[in-house]
Amino acid sequence: MIDSQIFTCIKNANSHIYRFPWRNFTHLLKDRAEHQPDKPALIFCDCDTDARTVITYSEFERLTAALAGLMHREYGIRCGDCVSLALPNCAEIPLLTLALFRLGATSVPLDIAKDVPERKRYKLQNAGARLLVVLPEHAEIQRRALPDIQIATTEQLFTADGYDAVDIEPEWSGDPEGEQHTSIVLYTSGTTGHPKGARITRQSLTSNADGIIRWLGFDARERLNLVLPLHHINSTTFSITSLMVEGSLVLNSRYSVSAFWRIISRERATSASIVPTIMADLLARADDFEREGYDISSLKKIMIGSAPVQPNIACQFVDRFGVRLVQGYGSTEVSLRVTGVPPDLPDDQYRDVLEQNAIGVELANNNIRVDGGRYEGDVGEILVRGPVVANGYLNQPKDTAEVFCNGWFRSGDMGYFRDLYNHRFYFMHGRKKEIIIKGGVNISPIAVENALLDACPELDAVYVIGLRHDRWGEDVCAAAIFRSGIDRSEAAQDILRRGQSGQIPDLSTYEAPSRIIPITPEDRPLTSTGKVQRSALQEIIQNQIDDT
C-alpha cells in the first residue's frame, strides 16, 4: 500500500489554489456519461491491423464501474492499494486506470519493452503491488517468474459486466489531504541504479491537465491523437485532459511512422503529441506523406517536448507539413508540462520563437524560477513549484529530499529567460549533469548541436557529449547521423576542420567538437518514448575509444 506520509516541503509547494471542478474522478465519469452518453470518449486504433474500437462516454462509465466492482470483490483491491499494469498501449489501460481511481487505488504502469525481469520485480516490490494485470498470452510466464504476485489477465477482468459498481473513492476535491493521495506511480528511466517512482497525486495530475487545457485552448471539440506509451507521463496526463474537456481521445497501439498521418486523417484529429525523434522520422518520410495525399486539414497543432528540440528540423517540419509545432517543457515529477509556447502567436512571432527554440512561457498552476538567474540570459537551474509537483519518490526519502526541497522541485535542467512579445519565454541550456565542463568552462551540448545543424546540411541529426580528456578534463565530441549518399568520413573531417578554424557561425573554436563519430539511427540508445539517452550514448562511445 502507498504510505500516507506527505512530505512537508512538497505540501508547501502545493499551496497554490487549484480545485478540481468535480467531487472526484467518479463524479467526472458519471457527469460525462449523463451529458454526452453517445459521444466517443476513446477511439483505439491498432496500427498493425487497422482495427478500430470506439468506446462512448456511457460505455466508459459502465465499464470502469464494473471493473472496479470485479477488482474489489474478486481481488480485494481497495483504497490505497497499488495495481501494476504490464500492458502495451490498448483500450484496457485507460479503463483500468479510471476503475482504480474509482476505488481510491493507485495505478502503477510498467514498461513492457524495457522492464527486464529484475527491474519489473523491483518496481512491483517497491510499490507493494497487490495485483499485476497482463495480457492472456503473457500470464503463464509471469506467474512462473513472479510466484508471490497475484496476477490477472485482461480477459479475466473484462468479463466484468456482471459486477455491480463499487464506488468507494472519497470525495477529495477541496480536501488538502485527499488531494495528495497518489493516483499513479510512474517510474523515471534512470541510467544508473534503480528507477525512481514519482508519486503523481490527484492534485498534481488534474492541475497539470488544467494548465494544459488553458494553454492549448482545448474544449469538447478536441480529438487528441496519442502515439506515445501509456506508461509515460505524456500520454497519461493528456488522457486526463481529454476527459476533463469532454473531448475524444484517439489512442494508437504504438507509434508507427507509416500509420501516423493515416490515422490523423481518418479520425479527423485536431491535435497530436510527439517527441523530437518522431518529428525527425516524419520529416524523413515526407515524400510518402505527399504521395499518399492525406487530408490533415483538421489538425491544428502538434505538441512536442520531453527531449531537446532541434530548431532547424522543427522549422523544416512546419514548412513541409503546414502544421504548427507547439513546444512545451516539463517532466514526470511535475506531472508533464509547466511551460509552453502560446499556440496563437502571430506568424512572425511564432516563427521567431521557433527559430530561437523557446520552451515557452509559464503555464497555469505553477511557478518557474531560474536559480541564480536574475537577468535575461543568466543561466541557472530551472526550479518549479505549485500543485503540479509530484509528492516525491515512492519509498526513496533521500532522493526525494535532494530534488524536492524548500517548496521547489529542482529539475536538473539548466535554462534562462528572455522577455519577448510581452511574455517571459524560457529556454533550455542543457541538463545539469550533461553540461560539458572543458577546462572549467561550461559548454551547452544543445547550443553546439544547434550551431552544427544550422551550418551543416549534410547532417540529419547530431548528439554532443563530453569525453574524458587528460588536459581539459572533458572535451567536446559529436555523434553524427549523416544524410544518405554522404561520404561520412570525408564529411566528418570537413566539419572538424570548419569548427576548429572558426568557420561555423555561433560556435567558437573552443566549443567546436574535437571528435566527430559517425553513427546510424540504430546506434542510438533510446527510451521507450524515443528519447535519446545521452548518458548511455556517452558511455558507449567512451568505451569504444578506451578499447582502441
ROGU-628641 format. One line per 5 residues: their letters; for each residue x, y, z of C-alpha. Coordinates in Angstrom, 2 decimals, padded with zeros to 5 digits, m for minus. Layout:
BEGIN
A = X Y Z ~ ...
***
This chain:
BEGIN
MIDSQ = 000.00 000.00 000.00 ~ 001.05 003.59 m000.59 ~ 002.14 005.11 002.71 ~ 000.19 008.13 003.94 ~ 003.20 010.36 004.61
IFTCI = 003.02 013.74 002.92 ~ 006.38 015.44 002.75 ~ 006.10 018.89 004.29 ~ 008.26 020.53 001.64 ~ 006.06 019.17 m001.16
KNANS = 002.88 020.10 000.63 ~ 004.17 023.67 000.85 ~ 004.91 023.58 m002.88 ~ 001.29 022.63 m003.48 ~ m000.09 025.61 m001.57
HIYRF = m001.30 027.28 m004.78 ~ m005.06 027.18 m005.08 ~ m006.38 024.69 m007.61 ~ m009.64 022.86 m007.14 ~ m010.83 020.04 m009.36
PWRNF = m014.31 021.04 m010.64 ~ m015.83 017.63 m009.81 ~ m016.09 015.95 m006.41 ~ m013.76 013.16 m007.61 ~ m013.00 011.10 m010.73
THLLK = m016.16 009.03 m010.24 ~ m018.25 012.19 m010.35 ~ m016.43 013.29 m013.55 ~ m017.18 009.99 m015.31 ~ m020.85 009.97 m014.27
DRAEH = m021.22 013.59 m015.34 ~ m019.79 012.83 m018.79 ~ m021.99 009.74 m019.22 ~ m025.09 011.73 m018.27 ~ m024.48 014.69 m020.57
QPDKP = m022.79 013.05 m023.59 ~ m023.65 009.33 m023.39 ~ m023.15 008.56 m027.10 ~ m020.07 010.68 m027.75 ~ m016.80 008.76 m028.31
ALIFC = m014.64 009.05 m025.21 ~ m011.93 006.72 m026.55 ~ m011.09 005.59 m030.08 ~ m008.46 002.86 m030.10 ~ m006.59 002.34 m033.37
DCDTD = m004.46 m000.75 m033.98 ~ m001.60 000.43 m036.21 ~ m000.86 m003.09 m037.45 ~ m004.32 m004.41 m038.31 ~ m006.08 m001.04 m038.82
ARTVI = m008.82 m002.29 m036.47 ~ m010.77 000.43 m034.68 ~ m012.59 000.28 m031.33 ~ m014.89 003.07 m030.15 ~ m015.95 003.43 m026.51
TYSEF = m018.59 006.06 m025.76 ~ m018.79 008.05 m022.55 ~ m021.70 005.92 m021.29 ~ m019.77 002.73 m022.06 ~ m016.63 004.14 m020.45
ERLTA = m018.53 004.88 m017.23 ~ m020.26 001.49 m017.21 ~ m017.06 m000.48 m017.91 ~ m014.98 001.33 m015.29 ~ m017.72 000.83 m012.71
ALAGL = m017.92 m002.91 m013.46 ~ m014.12 m003.26 m013.45 ~ m013.93 m001.53 m010.09 ~ m016.55 m003.93 m008.73 ~ m014.73 m007.00 m010.00
MHREY = m011.28 m005.93 m008.76 ~ m012.72 m005.10 m005.34 ~ m014.77 m008.26 m004.86 ~ m012.56 m010.85 m006.58 ~ m009.09 m009.47 m005.91
GIRCG = m009.61 m007.43 m002.75 ~ m008.43 m004.13 m004.21 ~ m009.41 m001.15 m002.07 ~ m008.35 002.40 m001.21 ~ m004.58 002.87 m001.13
DCVSL = m003.72 m000.42 m002.88 ~ m001.34 m000.47 m005.85 ~ m002.13 m002.36 m009.05 ~ 000.55 m002.74 m011.73 ~ m000.32 m002.79 m015.43
ALPNC = 002.14 m004.65 m017.69 ~ 000.36 m003.92 m020.95 ~ 001.10 m002.40 m024.35 ~ m000.95 000.60 m025.47 ~ m004.50 m000.69 m025.52
AEIPL = m008.01 000.48 m024.68 ~ m007.86 m001.51 m021.45 ~ m005.28 000.79 m019.82 ~ m007.45 003.95 m019.59 ~ m010.37 001.84 m018.43
LTLAL = m008.35 000.04 m015.75 ~ m006.72 003.30 m014.61 ~ m010.05 005.06 m014.08 ~ m011.52 001.95 m012.47 ~ m008.65 002.04 m009.97
FRLGA = m009.31 005.73 m009.35 ~ m012.94 004.82 m008.56 ~ m011.61 002.50 m005.85 ~ m009.22 005.11 m004.47 ~ m006.42 002.76 m005.58
TSVPL = m003.15 003.55 m007.35 ~ m002.13 002.60 m010.88 ~ 001.49 001.53 m011.49 ~ 002.03 001.17 m015.27 ~ 005.12 m000.79 m016.33
DIAKD = 007.29 m000.54 m019.45 ~ 006.91 m003.96 m021.07 ~ 009.53 m003.15 m023.71 ~ 012.30 m002.04 m021.34 ~ 011.50 m003.69 m017.99
VPERK = 013.78 m006.71 m017.76 ~ 012.61 m009.22 m015.11 ~ 014.82 m007.79 m012.37 ~ 013.58 m004.23 m012.96 ~ 009.96 m005.36 m013.11
RYKLQ = 010.37 m007.25 m009.83 ~ 011.93 m004.18 m008.22 ~ 009.04 m001.94 m009.30 ~ 006.42 m004.40 m008.06 ~ 008.16 m004.74 m004.71
NAGAR = 008.84 m001.01 m004.38 ~ 005.16 m000.24 m004.99 ~ 003.89 m003.15 m002.90 ~ 001.63 m004.14 m005.79 ~ m001.40 m006.22 m004.77
LLVVL = m002.18 m007.24 m008.36 ~ m000.41 m007.41 m011.73 ~ m002.51 m007.18 m014.90 ~ m001.11 m008.77 m018.07 ~ m002.25 m009.96 m021.49
PEHAE = m003.52 m013.57 m021.56 ~ m000.54 m014.75 m023.64 ~ 001.89 m013.41 m021.01 ~ 000.15 m014.84 m017.94 ~ 001.91 m018.19 m017.60
IQRRA = 005.44 m016.84 m017.93 ~ 004.66 m014.06 m015.44 ~ 003.21 m016.50 m012.92 ~ 006.41 m018.57 m013.10 ~ 008.65 m015.50 m012.81
LPDIQ = 006.57 m013.83 m010.06 ~ 005.01 m016.59 m007.94 ~ 004.33 m014.25 m005.00 ~ 002.31 m011.72 m007.03 ~ m001.41 m012.06 m007.69
IATTE = m001.88 m011.95 m011.49 ~ m004.98 m011.30 m013.57 ~ m005.34 m011.15 m017.34 ~ m007.26 m008.55 m019.28 ~ m009.51 m011.38 m020.48
QLFTA = m010.44 m012.26 m016.89 ~ m011.08 m008.65 m015.92 ~ m013.13 m007.67 m018.92 ~ m015.85 m010.19 m018.14 ~ m016.79 m007.58 m015.56
DGYDA = m020.20 m006.52 m016.84 ~ m021.98 m008.72 m014.32 ~ m020.48 m006.89 m011.35 ~ m022.19 m004.02 m009.61 ~ m020.30 m000.75 m009.24
VDIEP = m018.25 m000.27 m006.11 ~ m017.61 003.44 m005.87 ~ m015.52 003.89 m002.76 ~ m013.43 006.79 m003.99 ~ m013.64 009.55 m001.37
EWSGD = m014.87 013.00 m002.33 ~ m011.40 014.52 m002.30 ~ m011.76 017.75 m004.29 ~ m011.09 020.64 m001.91 ~ m009.70 018.34 000.81
PEGEQ = m005.93 019.04 001.07 ~ m005.02 015.59 002.33 ~ m007.28 013.76 m000.10 ~ m005.84 015.75 m002.99 ~ m002.34 014.50 m002.10
HTSIV = m003.30 010.83 m002.46 ~ m001.09 009.07 m005.02 ~ m003.12 008.24 m008.13 ~ m000.28 006.92 m010.29 ~ 003.31 005.86 m009.68
LYTSG = 005.42 006.48 m012.79 ~ 008.97 005.21 m012.77 ~ 011.56 007.50 m014.29 ~ 014.14 006.00 m016.61 ~ 017.31 006.38 m014.59
TTGHP = 020.59 005.41 m016.27 ~ 022.21 004.03 m013.09 ~ 020.78 002.26 m010.07 ~ 017.09 001.58 m009.58 ~ 014.41 003.70 m011.25
KGARI = 012.57 006.21 m009.08 ~ 008.79 006.03 m008.73 ~ 007.32 009.52 m008.96 ~ 004.11 009.80 m006.90 ~ 001.63 011.55 m009.20
TRQSL = m001.17 012.80 m006.97 ~ m004.81 013.55 m007.68 ~ m003.97 017.22 m007.42 ~ m000.74 017.19 m009.46 ~ m002.37 015.22 m012.28
TSNAD = m005.54 017.28 m012.56 ~ m003.89 020.68 m012.01 ~ m001.37 019.96 m014.77 ~ m004.18 018.83 m017.06 ~ m005.99 022.09 m016.24
GIIRW = m002.86 024.09 m017.12 ~ m002.59 022.26 m020.45 ~ m006.26 022.88 m021.22 ~ m005.83 026.61 m020.64 ~ m002.55 026.70 m022.59
LGFDA = m003.83 024.89 m025.68 ~ m007.44 026.06 m025.60 ~ m008.83 022.53 m025.51 ~ m012.61 022.10 m025.47 ~ m015.21 019.44 m026.26
RERLN = m014.34 019.59 m029.96 ~ m010.84 018.23 m029.31 ~ m009.83 014.94 m030.93 ~ m006.38 014.31 m029.48 ~ m004.15 011.73 m031.17
LVLPL = m001.74 009.91 m028.83 ~ 001.07 007.64 m030.04 ~ 003.39 007.60 m027.01 ~ 003.18 004.75 m024.48 ~ 000.72 005.00 m021.61
HHINS = 003.39 004.27 m019.02 ~ 004.80 007.73 m019.85 ~ 003.61 010.95 m018.21 ~ 002.86 012.50 m021.63 ~ 000.07 010.14 m022.64
TTFSI = m001.09 009.76 m019.02 ~ m001.78 013.46 m018.44 ~ m003.05 014.17 m021.94 ~ m005.59 011.33 m021.47 ~ m006.97 013.11 m018.40
TSLMV = m007.17 016.43 m020.27 ~ m009.40 014.77 m022.86 ~ m011.81 013.52 m020.20 ~ m011.86 016.89 m018.45 ~ m012.87 018.79 m021.61
EGSLV = m015.29 016.07 m022.82 ~ m013.16 015.50 m025.90 ~ m012.42 012.31 m027.85 ~ m009.10 010.56 m027.28 ~ m007.56 008.77 m030.28
LNSRY = m005.18 006.19 m028.82 ~ m002.71 004.42 m031.12 ~ m001.47 000.90 m030.31 ~ 002.06 002.21 m030.85 ~ 003.96 004.85 m032.76
SVSAF = 004.12 003.92 m036.43 ~ 005.68 006.29 m038.96 ~ 003.58 004.71 m041.72 ~ 000.30 004.93 m039.76 ~ 000.74 008.35 m038.13
WRIIS = m000.76 010.56 m040.83 ~ m003.25 007.90 m041.95 ~ m004.86 007.75 m038.50 ~ m004.86 011.54 m038.09 ~ m006.59 011.87 m041.47
RERAT = m009.14 009.10 m040.87 ~ m010.02 010.18 m037.33 ~ m010.04 013.92 m038.13 ~ m007.65 014.54 m035.23 ~ m007.32 018.16 m034.13
SASIV = m004.05 017.77 m032.20 ~ m001.29 015.26 m031.52 ~ 001.65 014.85 m029.15 ~ 005.11 013.69 m030.24 ~ 008.79 013.71 m029.22
PTIMA = 011.67 015.06 m031.36 ~ 012.70 011.67 m032.76 ~ 009.19 011.27 m034.21 ~ 009.46 014.74 m035.74 ~ 012.68 013.70 m037.49
DLLAR = 011.15 010.36 m038.62 ~ 008.10 012.02 m040.13 ~ 010.20 014.64 m041.89 ~ 012.43 011.95 m043.37 ~ 009.28 010.26 m044.76
ADDFE = 007.65 013.46 m046.01 ~ 007.66 012.21 m049.60 ~ 005.47 009.27 m048.53 ~ 003.04 011.71 m046.90 ~ 002.73 013.75 m050.07
REGYD = 002.41 010.68 m052.27 ~ m000.49 009.34 m050.16 ~ m002.26 012.71 m050.24 ~ m003.60 012.53 m046.68 ~ m006.08 015.22 m045.69
ISSLK = m004.87 016.66 m042.37 ~ m006.86 019.90 m042.56 ~ m008.47 019.09 m039.18 ~ m005.05 019.13 m037.46 ~ m004.43 022.49 m035.77
KIMIG = m001.27 021.81 m033.76 ~ 001.23 019.16 m032.73 ~ 002.65 019.36 m029.22 ~ 006.31 018.46 m028.89 ~ 008.64 018.09 m025.92
SAPVQ = 010.11 015.53 m023.48 ~ 013.58 015.97 m025.07 ~ 015.57 018.82 m026.66 ~ 014.07 020.03 m029.94 ~ 016.45 020.89 m032.78
PNIAC = 015.04 024.16 m034.17 ~ 016.20 023.84 m037.76 ~ 014.45 020.47 m038.05 ~ 011.35 021.94 m036.36 ~ 011.27 024.79 m038.91
QFVDR = 011.59 022.31 m041.79 ~ 008.75 020.24 m040.32 ~ 006.41 023.23 m040.05 ~ 007.25 024.36 m043.58 ~ 006.77 020.89 m045.06
FGVRL = 003.54 019.87 m043.32 ~ 001.94 023.27 m042.65 ~ 001.10 022.46 m039.02 ~ 002.45 024.35 m036.02 ~ 004.73 022.51 m033.63
VQGYG = 004.00 023.78 m030.13 ~ 006.90 023.16 m027.80 ~ 006.42 022.59 m024.09 ~ 008.67 021.70 m021.18 ~ 008.26 019.60 m018.07
STEVS = 008.98 016.20 m016.58 ~ 007.38 013.28 m014.79 ~ 008.00 014.96 m011.43 ~ 005.83 017.96 m012.40 ~ 003.11 015.77 m013.99
LRVTG = 004.00 016.85 m017.56 ~ 004.03 020.48 m018.76 ~ 004.99 023.62 m016.86 ~ 005.91 025.86 m019.81 ~ 004.55 026.07 m023.33
VPPDL = 004.78 028.27 m026.41 ~ 001.47 030.14 m026.84 ~ m000.18 028.40 m029.82 ~ m001.93 031.54 m031.06 ~ 001.09 033.80 m031.57
PDDQY = 001.10 035.84 m034.80 ~ 003.02 034.09 m037.57 ~ 006.13 036.26 m037.36 ~ 006.37 035.95 m033.59 ~ 005.73 032.20 m033.71
RDVLE = 008.49 031.76 m036.29 ~ 010.91 033.80 m034.22 ~ 010.40 031.79 m031.01 ~ 010.51 028.55 m033.02 ~ 013.87 029.51 m034.52
QNAIG = 015.15 030.60 m031.10 ~ 013.99 027.25 m029.68 ~ 011.94 028.69 m026.81 ~ 010.37 026.14 m024.49 ~ 007.52 028.54 m023.77
VELAN = 006.04 030.69 m021.06 ~ 004.95 029.71 m017.57 ~ 001.66 027.80 m017.57 ~ m001.18 027.98 m015.05 ~ m000.92 026.23 m011.66
NNIRV = 002.85 026.51 m011.31 ~ 005.73 028.96 m010.92 ~ 009.10 028.78 m012.69 ~ 012.35 030.15 m011.32 ~ 015.85 030.14 m012.79
DGGRY = 018.07 029.58 m009.79 ~ 020.60 032.42 m009.77 ~ 019.20 033.90 m012.99 ~ 018.29 037.46 m012.01 ~ 018.64 038.94 m015.50
EGDVG = 017.81 037.93 m019.06 ~ 020.27 035.35 m020.36 ~ 021.61 034.35 m016.94 ~ 021.89 030.55 m016.89 ~ 020.74 028.62 m013.83
EILVR = 018.86 025.52 m012.80 ~ 015.13 025.52 m013.61 ~ 013.01 025.19 m010.46 ~ 009.26 024.52 m010.32 ~ 006.68 024.86 m007.56
GPVVA = 002.90 024.58 m007.42 ~ 000.16 021.96 m007.26 ~ 001.53 020.24 m010.38 ~ 004.55 018.93 m008.42 ~ 004.51 015.21 m007.56
NGYLN = 004.64 014.04 m003.94 ~ 008.25 012.89 m004.13 ~ 009.59 009.44 m004.96 ~ 007.99 006.32 m003.53 ~ 009.97 004.88 m000.61
QPKDT = 013.07 006.89 m001.54 ~ 013.31 009.71 001.02 ~ 016.96 010.55 000.25 ~ 016.33 011.05 m003.47 ~ 013.17 012.97 m002.61
AEVFC = 014.99 015.33 m000.26 ~ 017.66 016.07 m002.88 ~ 015.29 017.48 m005.52 ~ 012.04 018.35 m003.68 ~ 013.21 021.00 m001.24
NGWFR = 012.19 024.36 000.22 ~ 008.93 024.29 m001.72 ~ 010.62 023.79 m005.11 ~ 011.36 020.88 m007.44 ~ 014.93 021.06 m008.72
SGDMG = 014.67 019.87 m012.33 ~ 018.36 019.31 m013.05 ~ 017.82 021.26 m016.28 ~ 019.80 024.43 m016.92 ~ 018.00 027.31 m018.60
YFRDL = 017.44 031.04 m018.82 ~ 014.70 033.51 m019.73 ~ 014.18 036.31 m022.22 ~ 011.34 038.82 m022.35 ~ 009.78 038.73 m025.84
YNHRF = 006.45 039.96 m027.20 ~ 005.10 040.85 m023.75 ~ 005.84 037.35 m022.44 ~ 008.66 035.86 m020.40 ~ 009.95 033.00 m022.51
YFMHG = 012.16 030.26 m021.11 ~ 014.98 028.46 m022.92 ~ 016.91 025.24 m022.28 ~ 020.68 025.30 m021.91 ~ 021.15 021.59 m021.20
RKKEI = 020.96 019.02 m018.42 ~ 022.97 019.95 m015.35 ~ 024.69 016.58 m015.45 ~ 025.20 016.73 m019.24 ~ 026.82 020.15 m019.38
IIKGG = 030.35 019.68 m020.69 ~ 032.97 021.28 m018.44 ~ 036.07 021.89 m020.55 ~ 038.92 023.47 m018.66 ~ 036.48 024.88 m016.11
VNISP = 034.23 026.41 m018.79 ~ 030.61 025.20 m019.14 ~ 029.61 024.24 m022.68 ~ 025.97 023.59 m023.60 ~ 025.51 020.46 m025.75
IAVEN = 022.25 021.88 m027.10 ~ 023.90 025.12 m028.27 ~ 026.66 023.18 m030.06 ~ 024.11 020.85 m031.69 ~ 022.02 023.75 m032.95
ALLDA = 025.07 025.51 m034.43 ~ 026.20 022.34 m036.21 ~ 022.77 021.58 m037.64 ~ 022.29 025.14 m038.87 ~ 025.67 025.18 m040.62
CPELD = 025.96 021.60 m041.86 ~ 023.14 020.44 m044.18 ~ 024.88 017.09 m044.58 ~ 023.78 016.22 m041.03 ~ 020.48 014.51 m040.30
AVYVI = 020.98 014.61 m036.52 ~ 023.78 015.19 m034.05 ~ 024.27 014.47 m030.34 ~ 027.00 016.34 m028.49 ~ 028.58 014.70 m025.46
GLRHD = 031.63 015.18 m023.25 ~ 034.53 012.72 m023.33 ~ 037.38 012.40 m020.86 ~ 040.45 014.48 m021.67 ~ 043.80 014.49 m019.85
RWGED = 044.30 018.25 m020.09 ~ 040.80 019.74 m020.22 ~ 039.00 017.22 m018.02 ~ 036.36 016.90 m020.75 ~ 036.35 017.68 m024.43
VCAAA = 033.56 018.04 m026.96 ~ 032.53 015.10 m029.13 ~ 029.70 014.90 m031.65 ~ 027.93 011.64 m032.55 ~ 026.63 012.42 m036.03
IFRSG = 024.00 010.86 m038.28 ~ 024.69 011.89 m041.89 ~ 022.22 012.11 m044.74 ~ 022.13 009.17 m047.14 ~ 024.63 009.33 m050.00
IDRSE = 027.16 011.34 m047.96 ~ 030.74 010.11 m047.53 ~ 030.67 010.01 m043.73 ~ 034.41 010.03 m043.15 ~ 035.04 012.90 m045.52
AAQDI = 032.08 014.91 m044.18 ~ 033.20 014.39 m040.57 ~ 036.68 015.65 m041.36 ~ 035.27 018.71 m043.15 ~ 033.07 019.64 m040.17
LRRGQ = 036.03 019.18 m037.82 ~ 038.17 021.45 m039.96 ~ 035.49 024.14 m040.20 ~ 034.81 024.05 m036.49 ~ 038.44 024.25 m035.45
SGQIP = 039.05 027.16 m037.84 ~ 036.06 029.17 m036.60 ~ 034.01 028.78 m039.80 ~ 030.80 027.57 m038.11 ~ 028.56 030.52 m037.12
DLSTY = 027.62 030.82 m033.43 ~ 030.30 028.29 m032.45 ~ 033.65 029.25 m031.01 ~ 036.71 027.13 m031.73 ~ 036.77 026.27 m028.01
EAPSR = 033.25 024.80 m028.22 ~ 033.77 023.05 m031.57 ~ 033.99 019.25 m031.46 ~ 037.44 017.70 m031.35 ~ 035.95 014.39 m032.49
IIPIT = 033.05 013.51 m034.75 ~ 031.87 009.91 m034.53 ~ 029.56 008.81 m037.39 ~ 026.67 006.68 m036.12 ~ 023.47 005.26 m037.60
PEDRP = 019.95 005.84 m036.22 ~ 020.03 002.26 m034.92 ~ 023.12 003.03 m032.82 ~ 021.21 005.46 m030.61 ~ 020.16 004.12 m027.19
LTSTG = 016.51 005.14 m026.89 ~ 013.91 005.13 m024.16 ~ 010.53 003.58 m024.97 ~ 009.25 007.06 m025.91 ~ 012.06 007.59 m028.43
KVQRS = 014.18 009.89 m026.27 ~ 017.93 009.54 m026.86 ~ 019.71 008.50 m023.65 ~ 022.72 010.79 m023.84 ~ 024.49 009.35 m020.84
ALQEI = 024.21 005.85 m022.33 ~ 025.45 007.13 m025.70 ~ 028.34 008.85 m023.94 ~ 029.27 005.62 m022.15 ~ 029.13 003.59 m025.38
IQNQI = 031.39 005.98 m027.28 ~ 033.79 006.43 m024.36 ~ 034.14 002.65 m024.07 ~ 034.79 002.35 m027.81 ~ 037.55 004.94 m027.58
DDT = 039.05 003.36 m024.46 ~ 039.18 m000.03 m026.21 ~ 041.10 001.28 m029.24
***
